[in-house]
Amino acid sequence: MEKIILKSQNEEELKEMIERSLTLQEDETYRVKILKYPKKILFVNIKGEYEVEIIKKSELENLENKFSKKKKNK
């Protein structure tokens, strides 16, 4: 798994950055985790920080299955 930290003003800009910079194989996808939300204070825009993790689709399915099992147990 690779992890990349990107900064952007909003999620739309983030998606555009990901599409431009990442080349994924057929069995790969990405997951975004918000580290810091973007803020706008008066005339100053502070970019948000996002962690982009490249994972295999099979790993994603395994994680979803584990999460759903934990939910059922509670």
C-alpha positions, 0 to 999 in steps of 0.5 A: 500500500502506498500513501500520498499526502495531498493538499487542496482547497476542496474535494473536487480539486483533490479528485482532479489532482488524483486523476492527473497524478495517479495511474492505477492498475486494473486491480487497484483503487484508492481511498481518501482520508481527511487529515485536515479540513480546508478552511476559509477565514476572511480573505485567506484560504487554508488548504486541507490535507488528505491522505490518499492510499492506493490499495488492491480491490481485493483488500478493499473487499476484505476490509468492508467484510471485516467492518460489516462483521464488526457492525453485526456483532455490536 
